[in-house]
Amino acid sequence: MSVAGTAFRNDEPAPWRGSTARRSGTPSARARQRDFEDRLVKAMHAQAQAHPWWGYRKIHRLLVDDGWAVNVKRIERLWRAEGLKVPPADDTASKPPQLQRDRPGR
């Protein structure tokens, strides 16, 4: 039976598609992916430690400037997975300053 030029019905699978339960990538490719992500997380932690008040967007910008080819969505996912957070702002910084009276008691 020749595959080229043979018409398939919609209910029968094409023979060249194979199994749908395939893994993506080879074991060595997955190992390289994990290694890349481990190095990225270390770099992300170093930048977050150097700049504790910056969030994942600014840390992403620093990593890209350092030569990492990574998008902001990946950094956000890793940021949350690592449990990194920006410290809460001081309450006094968000309140408006109290007006000082020239003459107290009036």
Secondary structure, DSSP 8 states (H G I E B T S, - for coil): --STT----TTS--TTT--S---SS-HHHHHHHHHHHHHHHHHHHHHHHH-TT--HHHHHHHHHHTT----HHHHHHHHHHTT-------HHHHS------SSTT-
